[in-house]
Amino acid sequence: MNRFGIIDTKKAGEMAKKIIEDFGLPIEPGTKVKDLSIAYRQMVEIMKAYSRENLKVICFDEPTKGIDVGAKAEFYQMICQFAKQGLGVILISSELPEVIGLSDRIIVMKSREIVGEVSREEATESGLLNLLGRYEEAYKKEAAARAFDQEILLEPAHQNAVRYRRMARQG
């Protein structure tokens, strides 16, 4: 947009094409947003934010809520790419596998209070549930895992405010 509020459509199209190529998304720059799936509409919004100059931090609140598994994988790749580019990424999610998989550092909040902070290496689903005061659920998951001698799996059905941040690694 120039100083008179007029959008340079050629420049905007070139910028959109570059961002789409950078992220390897199967979207044509001329496609109308209304013709895209919900997941790709969300990605367009993310790309609009990403296109801002001097962007240092980007925040996602439940970015994969309501989208299919395939689209979630694309979101995860996009989030990791932001961090690799040196952006600070803050993610807010109630899906514990997502929390552990994407975070370097996890901040757990309950009733607007920070109740714990753990690194990715220290994080387990049962540990996060314990921080939230969901001891019985955590115990059941641990007992089931021991009984079957397998890793603890948790369905992403928790709606409590598990908030976590992924801070871009320097270097």
C-alpha positions in Angstrom: 0.0 0.0 0.0 1.4 3.4 -0.9 1.1 6.6 1.2 -2.2 7.4 -0.5 -3.8 4.1 0.7 -3.7 2.5 -2.8 -2.7 -1.1 -3.0 0.0 -2.0 -5.6 -1.7 -5.2 -6.9 1.4 -6.3 -8.9 3.7 -5.9 -5.9 1.1 -7.6 -3.6 0.8 -10.5 -6.1 4.6 -11.0 -6.3 4.9 -10.9 -2.5 2.1 -13.5 -2.2 3.7 -15.7 -4.7 7.0 -15.6 -2.9 5.5 -16.4 0.5 3.5 -19.3 -1.0 6.6 -20.7 -2.6 8.7 -20.2 0.5 6.2 -22.4 2.5 5.5 -24.8 -0.3 1.7 -24.4 -0.1 -0.5 -25.6 -3.0 -2.3 -22.3 -3.4 -2.4 -20.2 -6.5 -1.8 -16.4 -5.8 -5.0 -15.5 -7.7 -7.3 -17.8 -5.8 -10.1 -16.2 -3.9 -10.0 -16.9 -0.2 -13.7 -17.8 -0.1 -12.8 -20.8 -2.5 -10.2 -22.2 -0.1 -10.7 -24.8 2.7 -10.9 -23.6 6.3 -7.3 -24.8 6.8 -6.0 -22.8 3.9 -8.0 -19.8 4.9 -6.2 -19.9 8.2 -2.9 -20.2 6.4 -3.6 -17.2 4.3 -4.2 -15.2 7.5 -0.9 -16.4 8.8 0.9 -15.5 5.6 -0.7 -12.0 5.8 0.8 -11.6 9.3 4.1 -13.0 8.1 4.4 -10.5 5.3 4.6 -7.6 7.7 8.0 -5.9 7.9 10.0 -6.2 11.1 8.0 -9.1 12.4 9.7 -10.6 15.4 7.1 -12.6 17.2 4.0 -14.5 15.9 1.3 -15.9 18.2 -1.0 -18.8 17.5 -4.1 -19.5 19.6 -5.4 -23.1 19.0 -4.1 -23.0 15.4 -5.2 -26.5 14.5 -8.6 -26.5 16.1 -11.2 -27.9 13.7 -8.9 -28.9 10.8 -8.0 -32.3 9.5 -4.8 -34.3 10.3 -3.2 -33.5 6.9 -3.6 -29.8 7.3 -2.3 -30.0 10.9 1.0 -31.4 9.5 1.3 -28.4 7.2 0.6 -26.0 10.1 3.3 -27.8 12.1 5.8 -27.4 9.3 4.9 -23.7 8.9 5.3 -23.1 12.7 8.7 -24.8 12.7 9.8 -22.8 9.6 9.0 -19.6 11.4 11.2 -20.6 14.4 14.0 -21.6 12.1 13.9 -18.2 10.5 14.5 -16.6 13.9 10.9 -15.6 14.7 9.7 -15.9 18.2 6.7 -18.2 18.1 4.1 -18.3 20.9 1.6 -21.2 20.7 -1.5 -21.7 22.8 -3.0 -25.1 22.6 -5.1 -27.6 24.6 -3.8 -30.5 22.6 -1.0 -32.0 24.7 0.7 -34.0 22.0 0.9 -30.8 20.0 2.3 -29.0 23.0 5.1 -31.4 23.6 5.9 -31.9 19.9 6.3 -28.3 19.0 7.6 -26.7 22.2 11.0 -26.0 23.4 9.6 -24.6 26.7 6.1 -25.2 28.1 4.3 -22.8 30.4 1.3 -24.4 32.0 -1.5 -22.1 33.2 -4.6 -22.9 35.3 -7.2 -20.3 36.3 -5.0 -17.5 34.9 -2.0 -18.5 37.0 1.2 -20.1 35.9 1.4 -23.5 37.7 4.5 -24.8 36.0 7.2 -24.5 33.4 9.1 -27.5 31.8 11.4 -28.0 28.9 10.5 -30.3 26.0 12.9 -32.9 27.3 11.2 -32.9 30.7 7.6 -32.8 29.4 5.3 -35.8 29.5 1.5 -35.8 29.1 1.0 -37.2 32.6 3.3 -34.5 34.0 1.4 -31.7 32.4 -1.9 -33.2 33.6 -0.5 -33.3 37.1 0.4 -29.6 36.9 -3.2 -29.0 35.9 -4.5 -30.9 38.9 -5.8 -33.8 36.8 -4.1 -36.4 38.9 -6.6 -39.3 38.4 -6.4 -38.9 34.6 -2.6 -38.8 34.7 -2.5 -41.9 36.9 -4.8 -43.8 34.5 -2.6 -42.9 31.5 0.6 -44.0 33.3 -1.0 -47.2 34.6 -2.3 -48.1 31.1 1.1 -47.4 29.6 2.9 -49.6 32.1 0.4 -52.4 31.6 0.9 -52.4 27.8 4.6 -51.4 28.1 4.1 -48.6 25.6 4.4 -44.9 25.5 1.6 -42.8 27.0 -0.9 -41.6 24.4 -3.4 -38.9 25.1 -6.4 -38.0 22.9 -6.4 -34.2 22.3 -9.7 -33.6 24.1 -8.5 -31.4 26.9 -10.1 -28.0 26.9 -8.2 -26.6 29.9 -5.9 -23.7 29.3 -2.7 -25.4 28.6 -0.6 -22.6 27.2 2.9 -23.1 25.9 5.5 -21.1 24.1 7.9 -22.1 21.4 10.8 -19.8 21.5 12.9 -19.6 18.4 16.3 -21.2 18.9 19.1 -18.9 18.3 21.7 -20.1 16.0 
